[in-house]
Amino acid sequence: MADQDNTARNPTPEEVADALQNNKPVNIHLRKIPLLSGLTDEEILRIKPEIRIRRYAKREVVLHKGGAADALLFLLSGQLQVIDVTEDGRAIGLRMLSVGDFFGEIALLNQSTRSASVVAMTEVLVAFLPAQTALHLFSHAPSVASHMLRHLADKIQRDSEFRALLSINNTAKRIYAYLALIQQKSPQTGTAVVENLPTHQDIANMVNTSRETVTRALLTLAQQGIIKKDSHRLLVLDTAALQRLAHNN
C-alpha cells in the first residue's frame, strides 16, 4: 500500500536483517526519500514492488567503479563515501552521502559504466530501483524531473567548490575549508554541526593529506574553542573563525 503516514520511518539495519532472516517483507516508506516524495499514490504503488533492499557492513563496497548502471540507489540509513582509486592504488574521497541521498544517476543518464566506487562508512541500508523504472520516472514524473535538475545543479556547484578546496596548497587550510563546506545548521538548535563525522582517515582521503595531519588540525581547532566533538558529530562553535582560518592568507 502507498505510505501516507508522515510520522512513519524506514526500518533500521537490524530490523531489515531480522525480516530477511525470517522471510518477512521489508516495508519501506518511499515518501521519506526526497526524490520520490512528490510522486502520486498510483506512482508509489507502481514502483514499490520493484524496489529491493540490501544491507551492507561497514567498509563494504556498495558500487564498484566500472560496474554496470543497472539501478538508481537510495541511502536509507547510515553513511556512504564516494571514492576513486588512483593508478597507484590510493583511495581519493570525492564526497559523502547521507540518509535520503540517491546515487548512481549519472551512469544511468549517460548510459555508461559507474565512474566511481561507493563504500559504506557505517552499516548501511540501500534501496535499488531498476534502471528502466528510474529512467521512466526521470522523463514522466514532473516532481522527480524537477528534483533531479536541482540535484544536478547543486552537484555541479559542490564539485566546483571541492575542486577549489583541493587547490589550496596549505594542508591545514584544506581541512578547515572542508569542514566549513560540509557543516550544516542543526534544525533543532541552529548550531552549525557536522553530522556523522567521518573518521580522520576518511577526511584525509577527501582532502588528499595524512590522517596525522587531520588529527593535528582538529586538535588545534578544539584548543582554540572553534569546534567540539559531540558523540558522532562535530559542533562548530565559531563558524566565522573557521571561515577565517580556511580562507585567510
C-alpha positions as CSV (number, residue, x, y, z in Angstrom):
1,M,0.0,0.0,0.0
2,A,1.1,3.6,-0.5
3,D,2.7,5.1,2.5
4,Q,0.8,8.2,3.6
5,D,1.9,8.3,7.2
6,N,4.3,11.3,7.6
7,T,5.4,10.1,11.0
8,A,6.5,6.7,9.7
9,R,10.2,5.8,9.5
10,N,12.2,3.5,7.4
11,P,13.5,0.3,9.1
12,T,16.8,0.0,10.8
13,P,19.5,-2.4,9.5
14,E,18.7,-4.7,12.5
15,E,15.0,-4.8,11.6
16,V,15.9,-5.5,7.9
17,A,18.2,-8.3,8.9
18,D,15.5,-9.8,11.1
19,A,12.9,-9.6,8.3
20,L,15.3,-11.1,5.8
21,Q,16.3,-13.9,8.1
22,N,12.6,-14.8,8.8
23,N,11.5,-14.4,5.2
24,K,9.3,-11.4,6.1
25,P,8.6,-8.5,3.7
26,V,10.7,-5.4,4.2
27,N,8.4,-2.3,4.3
28,I,10.0,1.0,3.4
29,H,8.3,4.4,3.3
30,L,9.1,5.9,-0.1
31,R,7.8,9.3,0.8
32,K,10.8,9.6,3.3
33,I,13.1,9.6,0.2
34,P,13.2,13.2,-1.0
35,L,13.4,12.3,-4.7
36,L,10.2,10.2,-4.5
37,S,8.3,12.3,-2.0
38,G,6.2,14.1,-4.7
39,L,5.0,11.0,-6.5
40,T,1.3,10.3,-6.7
41,D,-0.2,7.4,-4.8
42,E,-0.5,5.5,-8.1
43,E,3.2,6.0,-8.9
44,I,4.2,4.9,-5.5
45,L,2.1,1.7,-5.8
46,R,3.6,1.1,-9.2
47,I,7.3,1.3,-8.2
48,K,7.2,-0.1,-4.7
49,P,7.2,-3.8,-5.7
50,E,10.3,-3.2,-7.9
51,I,12.5,-1.8,-5.1
52,R,15.0,-4.2,-3.5
53,I,16.7,-3.5,-0.1
54,R,20.2,-4.6,0.7
55,R,22.2,-4.3,3.9
56,Y,26.0,-3.6,3.8
57,A,28.5,-3.8,6.6
58,K,31.0,-1.1,7.4
59,R,33.7,-0.8,4.7
60,E,31.8,-3.0,2.3
61,V,31.7,-1.8,-1.3
62,V,28.2,-0.9,-2.5
63,L,29.1,0.2,-6.0
64,H,32.3,-0.7,-8.0
65,K,33.8,1.7,-10.4
66,G,33.3,0.4,-13.9
67,G,30.2,-1.6,-13.0
68,A,27.0,-1.7,-15.0
69,A,24.4,1.1,-14.4
70,D,21.6,-1.3,-13.6
71,A,19.8,0.7,-10.9
72,L,19.3,4.0,-9.1
73,L,20.3,3.7,-5.5
74,F,18.9,5.4,-2.3
75,L,20.6,5.5,1.1
76,L,18.0,4.6,3.7
77,S,20.3,4.6,6.8
78,G,24.0,5.1,7.6
79,Q,26.6,6.9,5.7
80,L,28.5,6.3,2.4
81,Q,31.6,7.7,0.8
82,V,32.1,8.1,-3.0
83,I,35.7,7.3,-3.8
84,D,38.0,7.0,-6.7
85,V,41.2,4.9,-6.8
86,T,44.3,6.3,-8.4
87,E,46.6,4.2,-10.6
88,D,49.0,3.7,-7.7
89,G,46.1,2.4,-5.5
90,R,45.4,5.4,-3.4
91,A,41.8,6.0,-2.4
92,I,40.6,9.6,-3.1
93,G,37.4,10.6,-1.4
94,L,35.0,12.6,-3.6
95,R,32.1,13.2,-1.4
96,M,30.0,11.8,1.5
97,L,26.4,10.6,1.1
98,S,23.8,10.9,3.9
99,V,20.4,9.4,4.6
100,G,17.9,10.3,1.8
101,D,20.6,10.8,-0.8
102,F,20.3,9.0,-4.1
103,F,23.3,8.0,-6.3
104,G,24.3,6.2,-9.5
105,E,22.2,8.6,-11.5
106,I,25.0,9.9,-13.8
107,A,25.8,6.5,-15.3
108,L,22.0,5.9,-15.8
109,L,21.6,9.2,-17.6
110,N,24.8,8.7,-19.7
111,Q,24.1,5.0,-20.3
112,S,27.7,4.4,-19.2
113,T,29.5,2.4,-16.5
114,R,30.0,3.6,-12.9
115,S,32.5,6.4,-12.8
116,A,33.4,5.9,-9.1
117,S,33.1,3.4,-6.2
118,V,30.8,3.8,-3.2
119,V,31.9,2.4,0.2
120,A,29.9,2.1,3.4
121,M,31.3,4.2,6.2
122,T,28.9,2.6,8.7
123,E,26.5,-0.2,8.4
124,V,24.0,0.9,5.8
125,L,20.7,0.1,4.1
126,V,20.5,0.8,0.4
127,A,17.4,0.6,-1.8
128,F,17.8,-0.3,-5.5
129,L,15.3,0.9,-8.2
130,P,15.8,-0.8,-11.6
131,A,17.3,1.3,-14.3
132,Q,14.3,1.3,-16.6
133,T,11.9,2.2,-13.9
134,A,14.2,5.1,-12.7
135,L,14.6,6.4,-16.3
136,H,10.8,6.3,-16.7
137,L,10.4,8.4,-13.6
138,F,13.0,10.9,-14.9
139,S,11.1,11.5,-18.0
140,H,7.4,11.0,-16.9
141,A,7.2,12.2,-13.3
142,P,7.5,16.1,-13.1
143,S,8.3,16.1,-9.4
144,V,11.2,13.7,-10.0
145,A,12.5,15.6,-13.0
146,S,12.4,18.9,-11.1
147,H,14.2,17.4,-8.1
148,M,16.8,15.8,-10.4
149,L,17.5,19.2,-12.1
150,R,18.1,20.9,-8.8
151,H,20.2,18.0,-7.7
152,L,22.5,18.2,-10.7
153,A,22.8,22.0,-10.4
154,D,23.8,21.6,-6.7
155,K,26.2,18.8,-7.6
156,I,28.0,21.0,-10.2
157,Q,28.3,23.7,-7.6
158,R,29.6,21.3,-4.9
159,D,32.1,19.8,-7.3
160,S,33.3,23.2,-8.2
161,E,33.7,24.1,-4.5
162,F,35.5,20.9,-3.9
163,R,37.9,21.4,-6.7
164,A,38.7,24.9,-5.4
165,L,39.3,23.3,-1.9
166,L,41.8,20.8,-3.3
167,S,43.7,23.7,-5.0
168,I,44.6,25.1,-1.6
169,N,48.3,24.4,-1.0
170,N,48.3,24.6,2.8
171,T,47.0,21.2,4.1
172,A,45.6,22.6,7.4
173,K,43.6,25.2,5.4
174,R,42.3,22.4,3.2
175,I,41.0,20.6,6.3
176,Y,39.4,23.8,7.7
177,A,37.8,24.6,4.3
178,Y,36.5,21.0,4.1
179,L,34.8,21.3,7.5
180,A,33.4,24.7,6.5
181,L,32.0,23.1,3.3
182,I,30.3,20.1,5.0
183,Q,28.9,21.8,8.1
184,Q,25.1,22.2,8.3
185,K,22.8,24.1,10.6
186,S,21.0,21.9,13.1
187,P,17.2,22.4,12.7
188,Q,16.8,21.8,16.5
189,T,19.4,24.2,17.9
190,G,20.5,26.4,14.9
191,T,24.1,25.4,15.7
192,A,26.5,24.5,12.9
193,V,27.3,20.8,13.0
194,V,29.0,18.1,11.0
195,E,26.7,15.1,11.5
196,N,28.0,11.5,11.3
197,L,31.6,12.8,11.5
198,P,33.9,10.9,9.1
199,T,37.0,9.3,10.6
200,H,40.2,11.1,10.4
201,Q,41.4,8.8,7.7
202,D,38.2,9.4,5.7
203,I,38.7,13.2,6.0
204,A,42.4,12.7,4.9
205,N,41.2,10.8,1.8
206,M,38.8,13.6,1.0
207,V,41.4,16.4,1.1
208,N,44.5,14.4,0.0
209,T,46.6,14.5,3.2
210,S,47.5,12.2,6.0
211,R,45.5,11.0,9.0
212,E,48.0,12.5,11.4
213,T,47.7,16.0,9.7
214,V,43.9,15.8,10.1
215,T,44.2,14.8,13.8
216,R,46.6,17.8,14.5
217,A,44.3,20.2,12.6
218,L,41.2,19.1,14.5
219,L,43.1,19.3,17.8
220,T,44.2,22.9,17.0
221,L,40.6,23.9,16.3
222,A,39.4,22.3,19.6
223,Q,42.1,24.0,21.6
224,Q,41.0,27.4,20.1
225,G,37.4,26.7,21.1
226,I,36.3,26.7,17.4
227,I,35.0,23.1,17.4
228,K,33.8,20.5,19.9
229,K,33.4,16.8,19.4
230,D,30.0,15.5,20.5
231,S,29.4,11.8,20.1
232,H,29.4,11.1,16.3
233,R,29.2,14.7,15.3
234,L,31.2,17.8,15.4
235,L,29.9,21.1,16.8
236,V,31.2,24.2,15.1
237,L,31.1,26.8,17.9
238,D,32.7,29.6,15.9
239,T,31.8,29.4,12.2
240,A,33.4,32.9,11.5
241,A,36.7,31.8,13.0
242,L,36.6,28.6,10.9
243,Q,36.0,30.5,7.7
244,R,38.9,32.9,8.6
245,L,41.3,30.0,9.1
246,A,40.2,28.4,5.9
247,H,40.4,31.4,3.6
248,N,42.8,34.0,5.1
249,N,46.3,34.2,3.6
